[in-house]
Amino acid sequence: MSATGTEKRLTPPDIQARKGEVPLVVLTAYTTPIARLVDPHCDMVLVGDSVGMVLHGLPSTLPVPLEMMEMHGQAVARGLSQAMLVIDMPFGTYEESPDQAFRNAARLVQATGAAAVKLEGGEHMAETIRFLTRRGIAVMGHVGLTPQAVNTLGGYRVQGRGNDSGRVRADAVAVAEAGAFSVVLEKVPATLAGEITRAVAIPTIGIGASADCDGQVLVVDDMLGLFTPFRPKFVRRYADLGTEASRAIAAYAADVRARTFPAAEHLFGDEPPRT
Ligand code: KIV
């Protein structure tokens, strides 16, 4: 998958060994160009099922099919040379049974070369995580707010407040004990995220959780300001590329309408075709 085949790829055990060390940097990517941009800076790159909402305009992650994950996973793999590739298992492809999960996880790993899959759920998914890891599939867990459960959770709200903290803690512990090499903590109170981070032996990767986690993940389009329909409160924007892109497109449209668009034949070279 690497350009030269000589770079040292991070593996799930390398990531697990980073517990309590320098925080792990994780971003999502869905395309080859973005994968190339994030690769030098990230320990892991996640092809999240958020791709369905961010790139395909779906209202939630629930309709995302396995084929969409496969295709974006292959595109991202082409752009990575050092970061570890993790790919999300979409809703409906793993919850039924450990057998179903293995079949679909193996398909994603074979199609994309991902080193690991991520799946949502705590105690109730522990048996499946154990089944996969014992059969050679590395698993990243995901507890707290699990967006694939938006209907039963009743929305995208913070999980583990007050009396509910024990449930989220038990979920994280179950995932870790089942053999996951790391676990995403999404939208849980900072104190609880810190407690879980100290309680489990695997790295915690926070999103809307706490700086005390062993690493952080963001949706790359959120932090670049490219995804604008809504912005989760926890997202820090590092650029406003959506506004910059609108400005550039408006300038292009103005050039075309004013006939100031440069298209003289002497400008044509031997570039690859754009069609
Ligand atoms: O789908 C996704 O992008 C994710 C991350 C936000 C953790 O699950």
Residues whose N, C-alpha, C, O or C-beta is under 5 A from the ligand:
A	BS01	KIV	T28 G48 D49 S50 V184 V217
